[in-house]
Amino acid sequence: MKEIIYTQNQITQVVQQLLHKVQSKVLCFYGEMGAGKTTLIKALVKELGGERSAYSPTFGIVNEYYLETGEVLGYHFDFYRLEEEIEALDLGLEDYLSQDVWVFMEWPEKINSFLPDDVSKINIEVLDHQTRRIIF
């Protein structure tokens, strides 16, 4: 387990460390509302060469990100609005997870039964207005 304390201006370095240490391309982000899950995912998409800026898919549940070549970089899920776990399957979660691409999940605790065994869990804690602790 690795722990990093960081501020917004250090996020690129945090993302680089994260990408070198994660065991899986399926990243599950845990943390309270406003902890910085989407901000971290946005930095990951940028570092991985995403063609556009990441944003929270809260209303659409899932966003797709592409490389400049047009290839799929990955998918970003926000399960906050799910009422029942089974709704994730209705979205085609199994199909998304079967691809060899990055998968970023916010609020994965809403779909615990459907998470693969080999996910990388990333916990984000708010230390103060500027500072976060990430544990992965």
N, CA, C and O atoms as CSV, one atom per row, in Angstrom:
chain,resi,resn,atom,element,x,y,z
A,1,MET,N,N,0.848,-1.177,0.000
A,1,MET,CA,C,0.000,0.000,0.000
A,1,MET,C,C,0.893,1.240,0.000
A,1,MET,O,O,1.912,1.290,0.690
A,2,LYS,N,N,0.498,2.220,-0.773
A,2,LYS,CA,C,1.261,3.460,-0.900
A,2,LYS,C,C,0.374,4.623,-0.485
A,2,LYS,O,O,-0.825,4.635,-0.766
A,3,GLU,N,N,0.973,5.598,0.184
A,3,GLU,CA,C,0.259,6.794,0.617
A,3,GLU,C,C,1.002,8.024,0.106
A,3,GLU,O,O,2.224,8.119,0.220
A,4,ILE,N,N,0.248,8.959,-0.457
A,4,ILE,CA,C,0.820,10.209,-0.942
A,4,ILE,C,C,-0.062,11.357,-0.455
A,4,ILE,O,O,-1.284,11.311,-0.596
A,5,ILE,N,N,0.552,12.366,0.108
A,5,ILE,CA,C,-0.159,13.594,0.470
A,5,ILE,C,C,0.223,14.631,-0.581
A,5,ILE,O,O,1.402,14.820,-0.879
A,6,TYR,N,N,-0.787,15.303,-1.140
A,6,TYR,CA,C,-0.529,16.207,-2.256
A,6,TYR,C,C,-1.503,17.374,-2.278
A,6,TYR,O,O,-2.544,17.361,-1.623
A,7,THR,N,N,-1.123,18.389,-3.062
A,7,THR,CA,C,-2.001,19.519,-3.356
A,7,THR,C,C,-2.251,19.524,-4.865
A,7,THR,O,O,-1.613,18.776,-5.606
A,8,GLN,N,N,-3.160,20.349,-5.307
A,8,GLN,CA,C,-3.553,20.403,-6.722
A,8,GLN,C,C,-2.359,20.593,-7.650
A,8,GLN,O,O,-2.308,19.983,-8.719
A,9,ASN,N,N,-1.398,21.429,-7.260
A,9,ASN,CA,C,-0.278,21.685,-8.160
A,9,ASN,C,C,0.705,20.511,-8.242
A,9,ASN,O,O,1.656,20.569,-9.022
A,10,GLN,N,N,0.501,19.463,-7.468
A,10,GLN,CA,C,1.354,18.272,-7.508
A,10,GLN,C,C,0.657,17.082,-8.180
A,10,GLN,O,O,1.192,15.973,-8.190
A,11,ILE,N,N,-0.520,17.312,-8.734
A,11,ILE,CA,C,-1.346,16.198,-9.208
A,11,ILE,C,C,-0.700,15.427,-10.367
A,11,ILE,O,O,-0.890,14.215,-10.471
A,12,THR,N,N,0.051,16.096,-11.229
A,12,THR,CA,C,0.696,15.393,-12.341
A,12,THR,C,C,1.690,14.363,-11.819
A,12,THR,O,O,1.744,13.241,-12.322
A,13,GLN,N,N,2.473,14.737,-10.817
A,13,GLN,CA,C,3.434,13.804,-10.233
A,13,GLN,C,C,2.719,12.652,-9.529
A,13,GLN,O,O,3.180,11.511,-9.589
A,14,VAL,N,N,1.609,12.935,-8.867
A,14,VAL,CA,C,0.828,11.898,-8.196
A,14,VAL,C,C,0.301,10.898,-9.222
A,14,VAL,O,O,0.381,9.687,-9.013
A,15,VAL,N,N,-0.229,11.400,-10.315
A,15,VAL,CA,C,-0.770,10.547,-11.377
A,15,VAL,C,C,0.328,9.669,-11.975
A,15,VAL,O,O,0.099,8.488,-12.233
A,16,GLN,N,N,1.499,10.222,-12.194
A,16,GLN,CA,C,2.604,9.436,-12.740
A,16,GLN,C,C,2.980,8.294,-11.788
A,16,GLN,O,O,3.214,7.169,-12.229
A,17,GLN,N,N,3.038,8.584,-10.489
A,17,GLN,CA,C,3.331,7.531,-9.508
A,17,GLN,C,C,2.233,6.474,-9.500
A,17,GLN,O,O,2.503,5.274,-9.452
A,18,LEU,N,N,1.012,6.936,-9.548
A,18,LEU,CA,C,-0.134,6.032,-9.537
A,18,LEU,C,C,-0.087,5.078,-10.732
A,18,LEU,O,O,-0.275,3.872,-10.573
A,19,LEU,N,N,0.160,5.612,-11.913
A,19,LEU,CA,C,0.186,4.789,-13.121
A,19,LEU,C,C,1.302,3.742,-13.084
A,19,LEU,O,O,1.165,2.673,-13.679
A,20,HIS,N,N,2.390,4.037,-12.398
A,20,HIS,CA,C,3.492,3.074,-12.297
A,20,HIS,C,C,3.256,2.017,-11.226
A,20,HIS,O,O,3.928,0.985,-11.222
A,21,LYS,N,N,2.314,2.256,-10.319
A,21,LYS,CA,C,2.135,1.344,-9.188
A,21,LYS,C,C,0.864,0.505,-9.245
A,21,LYS,O,O,0.793,-0.534,-8.589
A,22,VAL,N,N,-0.137,0.923,-10.007
A,22,VAL,CA,C,-1.394,0.179,-10.015
A,22,VAL,C,C,-1.207,-1.196,-10.643
A,22,VAL,O,O,-0.394,-1.382,-11.549
A,23,GLN,N,N,-1.977,-2.148,-10.141
A,23,GLN,CA,C,-1.877,-3.535,-10.591
A,23,GLN,C,C,-2.865,-3.865,-11.707
A,23,GLN,O,O,-2.787,-4.935,-12.311
A,24,SER,N,N,-3.779,-2.965,-11.977
A,24,SER,CA,C,-4.865,-3.233,-12.909
A,24,SER,C,C,-5.224,-1.954,-13.650
A,24,SER,O,O,-4.943,-0.857,-13.168
A,25,LYS,N,N,-5.844,-2.086,-14.820
A,25,LYS,CA,C,-6.361,-0.934,-15.553
A,25,LYS,C,C,-7.759,-0.541,-15.077
A,25,LYS,O,O,-8.331,0.438,-15.557
A,26,VAL,N,N,-8.302,-1.302,-14.136
A,26,VAL,CA,C,-9.601,-0.964,-13.551
A,26,VAL,C,C,-9.321,-0.284,-12.224
A,26,VAL,O,O,-8.895,-0.921,-11.261
A,27,LEU,N,N,-9.568,1.029,-12.187
A,27,LEU,CA,C,-9.275,1.829,-11.000
A,27,LEU,C,C,-10.571,2.246,-10.324
A,27,LEU,O,O,-11.437,2.863,-10.944
A,28,CYS,N,N,-10.695,1.905,-9.055
A,28,CYS,CA,C,-11.877,2.253,-8.266
A,28,CYS,C,C,-11.515,3.373,-7.303
A,28,CYS,O,O,-10.597,3.236,-6.494
A,29,PHE,N,N,-12.237,4.470,-7.395
A,29,PHE,CA,C,-11.955,5.653,-6.596
A,29,PHE,C,C,-12.972,5.792,-5.470
A,29,PHE,O,O,-14.178,5.855,-5.709
A,30,TYR,N,N,-12.466,5.838,-4.241
A,30,TYR,CA,C,-13.297,5.963,-3.049
A,30,TYR,C,C,-12.988,7.293,-2.388
A,30,TYR,O,O,-11.834,7.717,-2.328
A,31,GLY,N,N,-14.018,7.940,-1.898
A,31,GLY,CA,C,-13.832,9.206,-1.201
A,31,GLY,C,C,-15.146,9.953,-1.135
A,31,GLY,O,O,-16.060,9.713,-1.923
A,32,GLU,N,N,-15.221,10.852,-0.190
A,32,GLU,CA,C,-16.456,11.622,-0.008
A,32,GLU,C,C,-16.692,12.551,-1.198
A,32,GLU,O,O,-15.793,12.792,-2.003
A,33,MET,N,N,-17.892,13.055,-1.291
A,33,MET,CA,C,-18.245,14.021,-2.326
A,33,MET,C,C,-17.295,15.216,-2.209
A,33,MET,O,O,-17.113,15.768,-1.124
A,34,GLY,N,N,-16.704,15.603,-3.314
A,34,GLY,CA,C,-15.797,16.745,-3.312
A,34,GLY,C,C,-14.362,16.421,-2.915
A,34,GLY,O,O,-13.544,17.326,-2.752
A,35,ALA,N,N,-14.051,15.137,-2.759
A,35,ALA,CA,C,-12.693,14.750,-2.347
A,35,ALA,C,C,-11.668,14.938,-3.462
A,35,ALA,O,O,-10.476,15.083,-3.192
A,36,GLY,N,N,-12.124,14.937,-4.706
A,36,GLY,CA,C,-11.197,15.109,-5.825
A,36,GLY,C,C,-11.079,13.903,-6.726
A,36,GLY,O,O,-10.091,13.760,-7.446
A,37,LYS,N,N,-12.076,13.031,-6.696
A,37,LYS,CA,C,-12.043,11.833,-7.545
A,37,LYS,C,C,-12.017,12.214,-9.024
A,37,LYS,O,O,-11.172,11.728,-9.776
A,38,THR,N,N,-12.929,13.070,-9.436
A,38,THR,CA,C,-12.995,13.484,-10.840
A,38,THR,C,C,-11.745,14.255,-11.236
A,38,THR,O,O,-11.253,14.092,-12.352
A,39,THR,N,N,-11.228,15.082,-10.357
A,39,THR,CA,C,-10.006,15.839,-10.643
A,39,THR,C,C,-8.839,14.898,-10.906
A,39,THR,O,O,-8.046,15.120,-11.821
A,40,LEU,N,N,-8.742,13.859,-10.109
A,40,LEU,CA,C,-7.669,12.881,-10.290
A,40,LEU,C,C,-7.854,12.109,-11.603
A,40,LEU,O,O,-6.886,11.865,-12.323
A,41,ILE,N,N,-9.082,11.732,-11.907
A,41,ILE,CA,C,-9.365,11.019,-13.162
A,41,ILE,C,C,-9.062,11.921,-14.364
A,41,ILE,O,O,-8.520,11.460,-15.369
A,42,LYS,N,N,-9.408,13.186,-14.256
A,42,LYS,CA,C,-9.119,14.142,-15.327
A,42,LYS,C,C,-7.611,14.185,-15.593
A,42,LYS,O,O,-7.187,14.192,-16.748
A,43,ALA,N,N,-6.810,14.211,-14.541
A,43,ALA,CA,C,-5.352,14.232,-14.687
A,43,ALA,C,C,-4.837,12.912,-15.273
A,43,ALA,O,O,-3.889,12.910,-16.058
A,44,LEU,N,N,-5.451,11.808,-14.897
A,44,LEU,CA,C,-5.067,10.504,-15.451
A,44,LEU,C,C,-5.336,10.449,-16.954
A,44,LEU,O,O,-4.480,10.018,-17.726
A,45,VAL,N,N,-6.513,10.881,-17.361
A,45,VAL,CA,C,-6.876,10.875,-18.786
A,45,VAL,C,C,-5.896,11.738,-19.574
A,45,VAL,O,O,-5.463,11.354,-20.661
A,46,LYS,N,N,-5.551,12.888,-19.037
A,46,LYS,CA,C,-4.597,13.779,-19.709
A,46,LYS,C,C,-3.237,13.101,-19.806
A,46,LYS,O,O,-2.624,13.108,-20.873
A,47,GLU,N,N,-2.762,12.523,-18.728
A,47,GLU,CA,C,-1.448,11.868,-18.707
A,47,GLU,C,C,-1.392,10.679,-19.665
A,47,GLU,O,O,-0.347,10.396,-20.250
A,48,LEU,N,N,-2.507,9.992,-19.821
A,48,LEU,CA,C,-2.575,8.823,-20.708
A,48,LEU,C,C,-2.775,9.198,-22.173
A,48,LEU,O,O,-2.811,8.324,-23.039
A,49,GLY,N,N,-2.904,10.500,-22.456
A,49,GLY,CA,C,-3.001,10.952,-23.842
A,49,GLY,C,C,-4.407,11.109,-24.362
A,49,GLY,O,O,-4.623,11.081,-25.574
A,50,GLY,N,N,-5.375,11.275,-23.472
A,50,GLY,CA,C,-6.759,11.482,-23.892
A,50,GLY,C,C,-6.896,12.720,-24.754
A,50,GLY,O,O,-6.232,13.729,-24.519
A,51,GLU,N,N,-7.760,12.639,-25.752
A,51,GLU,CA,C,-7.896,13.741,-26.709
A,51,GLU,C,C,-8.732,14.909,-26.192
A,51,GLU,O,O,-8.680,16.009,-26.742
A,52,ARG,N,N,-9.499,14.666,-25.138
A,52,ARG,CA,C,-10.292,15.762,-24.588
A,52,ARG,C,C,-10.272,15.687,-23.072
A,52,ARG,O,O,-9.884,14.679,-22.482
A,53,SER,N,N,-10.691,16.751,-22.477
A,53,SER,CA,C,-10.682,16.844,-21.027
A,53,SER,C,C,-11.744,15.929,-20.414
A,53,SER,O,O,-12.854,15.808,-20.932
A,54,ALA,N,N,-11.391,15.306,-19.331
A,54,ALA,CA,C,-12.337,14.447,-18.616
A,54,ALA,C,C,-13.271,15.303,-17.781
A,54,ALA,O,O,-12.905,16.384,-17.321
A,55,TYR,N,N,-14.472,14.805,-17.594
A,55,TYR,CA,C,-15.435,15.455,-16.717
A,55,TYR,C,C,-16.301,14.371,-16.109
A,55,TYR,O,O,-16.341,13.246,-16.606
A,56,SER,N,N,-16.989,14.707,-15.041
A,56,SER,CA,C,-17.787,13.713,-14.343
A,56,SER,C,C,-18.995,13.289,-15.165
A,56,SER,O,O,-19.724,14.133,-15.686
A,57,PRO,N,N,-19.206,11.980,-15.283
A,57,PRO,CA,C,-20.368,11.481,-16.018
A,57,PRO,C,C,-21.579,11.295,-15.122
A,57,PRO,O,O,-22.390,10.401,-15.367
A,58,THR,N,N,-21.720,12.108,-14.100
A,58,THR,CA,C,-22.770,11.922,-13.109
A,58,THR,C,C,-24.138,11.709,-13.731
A,58,THR,O,O,-24.870,10.817,-13.301
A,59,PHE,N,N,-24.502,12.494,-14.724
A,59,PHE,CA,C,-25.846,12.361,-15.285
A,59,PHE,C,C,-25.928,11.290,-16.357
A,59,PHE,O,O,-26.990,10.698,-16.552
A,60,GLY,N,N,-24.836,11.028,-17.052
A,60,GLY,CA,C,-24.837,10.011,-18.091
A,60,GLY,C,C,-24.306,8.673,-17.618
A,60,GLY,O,O,-24.351,7.700,-18.370
A,61,ILE,N,N,-23.811,8.596,-16.412
A,61,ILE,CA,C,-23.246,7.404,-15.778
A,61,ILE,C,C,-21.877,7.029,-16.336
A,61,ILE,O,O,-20.976,6.701,-15.564
A,62,VAL,N,N,-21.694,7.069,-17.671
A,62,VAL,CA,C,-20.398,6.673,-18.242
A,62,VAL,C,C,-19.965,7.644,-19.340
A,62,VAL,O,O,-20.770,8.080,-20.163
A,63,ASN,N,N,-18.671,7.968,-19.329
A,63,ASN,CA,C,-18.046,8.744,-20.399
A,63,ASN,C,C,-17.015,7.863,-21.087
A,63,ASN,O,O,-16.387,7.013,-20.456
A,64,GLU,N,N,-16.851,8.071,-22.363
A,64,GLU,CA,C,-15.811,7.371,-23.124
A,64,GLU,C,C,-14.723,8.383,-23.449
A,64,GLU,O,O,-15.002,9.533,-23.786
A,65,TYR,N,N,-13.469,7.931,-23.340
A,65,TYR,CA,C,-12.342,8.782,-23.691
A,65,TYR,C,C,-11.539,8.096,-24.781
A,65,TYR,O,O,-11.393,6.874,-24.793
A,66,TYR,N,N,-11.021,8.902,-25.695
A,66,TYR,CA,C,-10.289,8.389,-26.850
A,66,TYR,C,C,-8.899,9.000,-26.921
A,66,TYR,O,O,-8.661,10.110,-26.447
A,67,LEU,N,N,-7.997,8.254,-27.519
A,67,LEU,CA,C,-6.679,8.771,-27.846
A,67,LEU,C,C,-6.797,9.598,-29.123
A,67,LEU,O,O,-7.806,9.510,-29.823
A,68,GLU,N,N,-5.795,10.388,-29.429
A,68,GLU,CA,C,-5.843,11.201,-30.647
A,68,GLU,C,C,-5.914,10.332,-31.897
A,68,GLU,O,O,-6.349,10.800,-32.949
A,69,THR,N,N,-5.496,9.082,-31.798
A,69,THR,CA,C,-5.556,8.148,-32.924
A,69,THR,C,C,-6.971,7.644,-33.181
A,69,THR,O,O,-7.231,7.003,-34.199
A,70,GLY,N,N,-7.885,7.935,-32.256
A,70,GLY,CA,C,-9.258,7.460,-32.373
A,70,GLY,C,C,-9.516,6.183,-31.598
A,70,GLY,O,O,-10.667,5.765,-31.469
A,71,GLU,N,N,-8.465,5.550,-31.077
A,71,GLU,CA,C,-8.635,4.342,-30.268
A,71,GLU,C,C,-9.239,4.695,-28.916
A,71,GLU,O,O,-9.041,5.797,-28.403
A,72,VAL,N,N,-9.970,3.758,-28.351
A,72,VAL,CA,C,-10.562,3.974,-27.029
A,72,VAL,C,C,-9.462,3.946,-25.980
A,72,VAL,O,O,-8.701,2.983,-25.887
A,73,LEU,N,N,-9.388,5.005,-25.200
A,73,LEU,CA,C,-8.465,5.063,-24.061
A,73,LEU,C,C,-9.088,4.355,-22.867
A,73,LEU,O,O,-8.446,3.557,-22.185
A,74,GLY,N,N,-10.366,4.673,-22.635
A,74,GLY,CA,C,-11.030,4.052,-21.503
A,74,GLY,C,C,-12.398,4.633,-21.224
A,74,GLY,O,O,-12.941,5.431,-21.989
A,75,TYR,N,N,-12.935,4.198,-20.092
A,75,TYR,CA,C,-14.288,4.584,-19.685
A,75,TYR,C,C,-14.260,5.105,-18.254
A,75,TYR,O,O,-13.480,4.646,-17.419
A,76,HIS,N,N,-15.117,6.059,-17.999
A,76,HIS,CA,C,-15.214,6.704,-16.692
A,76,HIS,C,C,-16.661,6.574,-16.213
A,76,HIS,O,O,-17.579,7.161,-16.785
A,77,PHE,N,N,-16.836,5.797,-15.158
A,77,PHE,CA,C,-18.160,5.576,-14.582
A,77,PHE,C,C,-18.335,6.391,-13.317
A,77,PHE,O,O,-17.394,6.549,-12.538
A,78,ASP,N,N,-19.524,6.904,-13.112
A,78,ASP,CA,C,-19.901,7.536,-11.845
A,78,ASP,C,C,-21.203,6.863,-11.422
A,78,ASP,O,O,-22.271,7.142,-11.967
A,79,PHE,N,N,-21.089,5.968,-10.435
A,79,PHE,CA,C,-22.234,5.180,-10.003
A,79,PHE,C,C,-23.046,5.834,-8.885
A,79,PHE,O,O,-23.926,5.196,-8.307
A,80,TYR,N,N,-22.762,7.088,-8.578
A,80,TYR,CA,C,-23.420,7.771,-7.467
A,80,TYR,C,C,-24.947,7.716,-7.563
A,80,TYR,O,O,-25.619,7.519,-6.552
A,81,ARG,N,N,-25.487,7.885,-8.738
A,81,ARG,CA,C,-26.941,7.968,-8.914
A,81,ARG,C,C,-27.640,6.610,-9.068
A,81,ARG,O,O,-28.863,6.561,-9.198
A,82,LEU,N,N,-26.879,5.514,-9.055
A,82,LEU,CA,C,-27.534,4.206,-9.169
A,82,LEU,C,C,-28.389,3.934,-7.943
A,82,LEU,O,O,-27.962,4.162,-6.811
A,83,GLU,N,N,-29.574,3.454,-8.175
A,83,GLU,CA,C,-30.470,3.111,-7.073
A,83,GLU,C,C,-30.273,1.663,-6.652
A,83,GLU,O,O,-30.379,1.327,-5.472
A,84,GLU,N,N,-29.982,0.803,-7.635
A,84,GLU,CA,C,-29.770,-0.620,-7.366
A,84,GLU,C,C,-28.535,-1.087,-8.134
A,84,GLU,O,O,-28.256,-0.623,-9.240
A,85,GLU,N,N,-27.819,-1.998,-7.531
A,85,GLU,CA,C,-26.589,-2.524,-8.109
A,85,GLU,C,C,-26.797,-3.104,-9.512
A,85,GLU,O,O,-25.937,-2.955,-10.380
A,86,ILE,N,N,-27.910,-3.750,-9.727
A,86,ILE,CA,C,-28.206,-4.421,-10.992
A,86,ILE,C,C,-28.227,-3.440,-12.173
A,86,ILE,O,O,-28.031,-3.845,-13.318
A,87,GLU,N,N,-28.462,-2.163,-11.898
A,87,GLU,CA,C,-28.477,-1.152,-12.954
A,87,GLU,C,C,-27.141,-1.095,-13.692
A,87,GLU,O,O,-27.097,-0.727,-14.866
A,88,ALA,N,N,-26.054,-1.458,-13.013
A,88,ALA,CA,C,-24.738,-1.457,-13.660
A,88,ALA,C,C,-24.684,-2.472,-14.790
A,88,ALA,O,O,-24.059,-2.224,-15.821
A,89,LEU,N,N,-25.326,-3.596,-14.605
A,89,LEU,CA,C,-25.368,-4.600,-15.672
A,89,LEU,C,C,-26.222,-4.119,-16.837
A,89,LEU,O,O,-25.913,-4.397,-17.996
A,90,ASP,N,N,-27.294,-3.398,-16.528
A,90,ASP,CA,C,-28.144,-2.836,-17.575
A,90,ASP,C,C,-27.365,-1.858,-18.462
A,90,ASP,O,O,-27.693,-1.677,-19.635
A,91,LEU,N,N,-26.340,-1.236,-17.893
A,91,LEU,CA,C,-25.500,-0.306,-18.647
A,91,LEU,C,C,-24.482,-1.022,-19.526
A,91,LEU,O,O,-23.815,-0.398,-20.353
A,92,GLY,N,N,-24.367,-2.333,-19.343
A,92,GLY,CA,C,-23.385,-3.097,-20.103
A,92,GLY,C,C,-22.024,-3.154,-19.431
A,92,GLY,O,O,-21.005,-3.274,-20.111
A,93,LEU,N,N,-21.990,-3.070,-18.116
A,93,LEU,CA,C,-20.732,-3.050,-17.380
A,93,LEU,C,C,-19.801,-4.197,-17.767
A,93,LEU,O,O,-18.598,-3.994,-17.931
A,94,GLU,N,N,-20.347,-5.382,-17.911
A,94,GLU,CA,C,-19.513,-6.539,-18.248
A,94,GLU,C,C,-18.799,-6.341,-19.586
A,94,GLU,O,O,-17.642,-6.735,-19.733
A,95,ASP,N,N,-19.471,-5.742,-20.549
A,95,ASP,CA,C,-18.848,-5.478,-21.849
A,95,ASP,C,C,-17.705,-4.469,-21.727
A,95,ASP,O,O,-16.648,-4.635,-22.334
A,96,TYR,N,N,-17.932,-3.426,-20.937
A,96,TYR,CA,C,-16.881,-2.430,-20.721
A,96,TYR,C,C,-15.664,-3.066,-20.059
A,96,TYR,O,O,-14.527,-2.804,-20.452
A,97,LEU,N,N,-15.908,-3.901,-19.056
A,97,LEU,CA,C,-14.817,-4.518,-18.303
A,97,LEU,C,C,-14.074,-5.592,-19.092
A,97,LEU,O,O,-12.949,-5.945,-18.738
A,98,SER,N,N,-14.676,-6.114,-20.145
A,98,SER,CA,C,-14.032,-7.175,-20.930
A,98,SER,C,C,-12.997,-6.624,-21.919
A,98,SER,O,O,-12.260,-7.392,-22.536
A,99,GLN,N,N,-12.942,-5.310,-22.068
A,99,GLN,CA,C,-11.997,-4.696,-23.003
A,99,GLN,C,C,-10.667,-4.399,-22.301
A,99,GLN,O,O,-10.630,-4.197,-21.087
A,100,ASP,N,N,-9.600,-4.375,-23.061
A,100,ASP,CA,C,-8.284,-4.065,-22.511
A,100,ASP,C,C,-8.034,-2.555,-22.603
A,100,ASP,O,O,-7.170,-2.089,-23.347
A,101,VAL,N,N,-8.818,-1.813,-21.824
A,101,VAL,CA,C,-8.703,-0.357,-21.767
A,101,VAL,C,C,-8.793,0.068,-20.302
A,101,VAL,O,O,-9.118,-0.739,-19.430
A,102,TRP,N,N,-8.505,1.324,-20.047
A,102,TRP,CA,C,-8.617,1.860,-18.695
A,102,TRP,C,C,-10.085,2.025,-18.314
A,102,TRP,O,O,-10.905,2.448,-19.129
A,103,VAL,N,N,-10.402,1.691,-17.081
A,103,VAL,CA,C,-11.752,1.892,-16.551
A,103,VAL,C,C,-11.602,2.609,-15.214
A,103,VAL,O,O,-10.965,2.100,-14.291
A,104,PHE,N,N,-12.195,3.792,-15.122
A,104,PHE,CA,C,-12.167,4.599,-13.910
A,104,PHE,C,C,-13.568,4.585,-13.309
A,104,PHE,O,O,-14.539,4.902,-13.996
A,105,MET,N,N,-13.679,4.223,-12.040
A,105,MET,CA,C,-14.995,4.132,-11.399
A,105,MET,C,C,-15.068,5.003,-10.159
A,105,MET,O,O,-14.276,4.856,-9.227
A,106,GLU,N,N,-16.032,5.915,-10.164
A,106,GLU,CA,C,-16.349,6.676,-8.961
A,106,GLU,C,C,-17.544,6.004,-8.288
A,106,GLU,O,O,-18.452,5.517,-8.962
A,107,TRP,N,N,-17.537,5.982,-6.990
A,107,TRP,CA,C,-18.581,5.350,-6.182
A,107,TRP,C,C,-18.723,3.856,-6.494
A,107,TRP,O,O,-19.842,3.371,-6.659
A,108,PRO,N,N,-17.611,3.119,-6.577
A,108,PRO,CA,C,-17.682,1.683,-6.891
A,108,PRO,C,C,-18.356,0.866,-5.789
A,108,PRO,O,O,-18.794,-0.259,-6.028
A,109,GLU,N,N,-18.437,1.426,-4.594
A,109,GLU,CA,C,-19.113,0.705,-3.506
A,109,GLU,C,C,-20.585,0.457,-3.816
A,109,GLU,O,O,-21.218,-0.384,-3.176
A,110,LYS,N,N,-21.131,1.173,-4.781
A,110,LYS,CA,C,-22.524,0.972,-5.201
A,110,LYS,C,C,-22.702,-0.302,-6.025
A,110,LYS,O,O,-23.825,-0.768,-6.214
A,111,ILE,N,N,-21.582,-0.872,-6.523
A,111,ILE,CA,C,-21.672,-2.073,-7.372
A,111,ILE,C,C,-20.701,-3.161,-6.897
A,111,ILE,O,O,-20.163,-3.904,-7.718
A,112,ASN,N,N,-20.478,-3.260,-5.609
A,112,ASN,CA,C,-19.491,-4.206,-5.058
A,112,ASN,C,C,-19.576,-5.607,-5.636
A,112,ASN,O,O,-18.541,-6.212,-5.915
A,113,SER,N,N,-20.760,-6.136,-5.821
A,113,SER,CA,C,-20.921,-7.510,-6.300
A,113,SER,C,C,-20.381,-7.720,-7.707
A,113,SER,O,O,-20.068,-8.848,-8.088
A,114,PHE,N,N,-20.270,-6.648,-8.481
A,114,PHE,CA,C,-19.865,-6.770,-9.879
A,114,PHE,C,C,-18.430,-6.336,-10.144
A,114,PHE,O,O,-17.978,-6.352,-11.289
A,115,LEU,N,N,-17.711,-5.949,-9.096
A,115,LEU,CA,C,-16.326,-5.522,-9.291
A,115,LEU,C,C,-15.428,-6.733,-9.535
A,115,LEU,O,O,-15.541,-7.742,-8.839
A,116,PRO,N,N,-14.541,-6.635,-10.518
A,116,PRO,CA,C,-13.576,-7.724,-10.732
A,116,PRO,C,C,-12.671,-7.860,-9.505
A,116,PRO,O,O,-12.532,-6.921,-8.721
A,117,ASP,N,N,-12.065,-9.022,-9.347
A,117,ASP,CA,C,-11.182,-9.258,-8.205
A,117,ASP,C,C,-9.904,-8.439,-8.263
A,117,ASP,O,O,-9.327,-8.111,-7.226
A,118,ASP,N,N,-9.460,-8.108,-9.459
A,118,ASP,CA,C,-8.150,-7.477,-9.617
A,118,ASP,C,C,-8.191,-5.954,-9.769
A,118,ASP,O,O,-7.301,-5.386,-10.402
A,119,VAL,N,N,-9.179,-5.290,-9.218
A,119,VAL,CA,C,-9.234,-3.831,-9.328
A,119,VAL,C,C,-8.149,-3.192,-8.467
A,119,VAL,O,O,-7.681,-3.777,-7.490
A,120,SER,N,N,-7.767,-1.989,-8.850
A,120,SER,CA,C,-6.878,-1.179,-8.021
A,120,SER,C,C,-7.753,-0.195,-7.255
A,120,SER,O,O,-8.460,0.615,-7.854
A,121,LYS,N,N,-7.701,-0.269,-5.934
A,121,LYS,CA,C,-8.523,0.603,-5.088
A,121,LYS,C,C,-7.723,1.835,-4.693
A,121,LYS,O,O,-6.588,1.742,-4.226
A,122,ILE,N,N,-8.347,2.993,-4.895
A,122,ILE,CA,C,-7.706,4.267,-4.625
A,122,ILE,C,C,-8.606,5.051,-3.688
A,122,ILE,O,O,-9.719,5.427,-4.056
A,123,ASN,N,N,-8.127,5.297,-2.481
A,123,ASN,CA,C,-8.876,6.063,-1.493
A,123,ASN,C,C,-8.336,7.486,-1.440
A,123,ASN,O,O,-7.128,7.702,-1.345
A,124,ILE,N,N,-9.244,8.449,-1.502
A,124,ILE,CA,C,-8.857,9.855,-1.436
A,124,ILE,C,C,-9.501,10.454,-0.192
A,124,ILE,O,O,-10.712,10.356,0.004
A,125,GLU,N,N,-8.675,11.074,0.644
A,125,GLU,CA,C,-9.157,11.723,1.862
A,125,GLU,C,C,-8.866,13.215,1.779
A,125,GLU,O,O,-7.809,13.627,1.301
A,126,VAL,N,N,-9.805,14.011,2.247
A,126,VAL,CA,C,-9.622,15.460,2.319
A,126,VAL,C,C,-8.918,15.762,3.636
A,126,VAL,O,O,-9.437,15.451,4.709
A,127,LEU,N,N,-7.737,16.368,3.554
A,127,LEU,CA,C,-7.034,16.778,4.766
A,127,LEU,C,C,-7.360,18.220,5.125
A,127,LEU,O,O,-7.540,18.560,6.294
A,128,ASP,N,N,-7.432,19.055,4.106
A,128,ASP,CA,C,-7.914,20.429,4.273
A,128,ASP,C,C,-8.339,20.924,2.890
A,128,ASP,O,O,-8.349,20.151,1.932
A,129,HIS,N,N,-8.682,22.187,2.784
A,129,HIS,CA,C,-9.205,22.734,1.527
A,129,HIS,C,C,-8.271,22.492,0.342
A,129,HIS,O,O,-8.744,22.296,-0.777
A,130,GLN,N,N,-6.974,22.500,0.562
A,130,GLN,CA,C,-5.987,22.373,-0.507
A,130,GLN,C,C,-5.330,20.990,-0.600
A,130,GLN,O,O,-4.783,20.632,-1.643
A,131,THR,N,N,-5.383,20.222,0.479
A,131,THR,CA,C,-4.548,19.028,0.600
A,131,THR,C,C,-5.369,17.747,0.648
A,131,THR,O,O,-6.408,17.670,1.304
A,132,ARG,N,N,-4.865,16.740,-0.071
A,132,ARG,CA,C,-5.514,15.425,-0.106
A,132,ARG,C,C,-4.494,14.361,0.241
A,132,ARG,O,O,-3.289,14.544,0.070
A,133,ARG,N,N,-5.006,13.249,0.729
A,133,ARG,CA,C,-4.190,12.053,0.939
A,133,ARG,C,C,-4.771,10.973,0.054
A,133,ARG,O,O,-5.977,10.728,0.068
A,134,ILE,N,N,-3.912,10.328,-0.716
A,134,ILE,CA,C,-4.337,9.221,-1.552
A,134,ILE,C,C,-3.647,7.963,-1.031
A,134,ILE,O,O,-2.448,7.961,-0.752
A,135,ILE,N,N,-4.421,6.912,-0.910
A,135,ILE,CA,C,-3.895,5.631,-0.468
A,135,ILE,C,C,-4.319,4.594,-1.520
A,135,ILE,O,O,-5.499,4.461,-1.846
A,136,PHE,N,N,-3.327,3.869,-2.037
A,136,PHE,CA,C,-3.620,2.854,-3.056
A,136,PHE,C,C,-2.709,1.672,-2.888
A,136,PHE,O,O,-2.799,0.710,-3.651
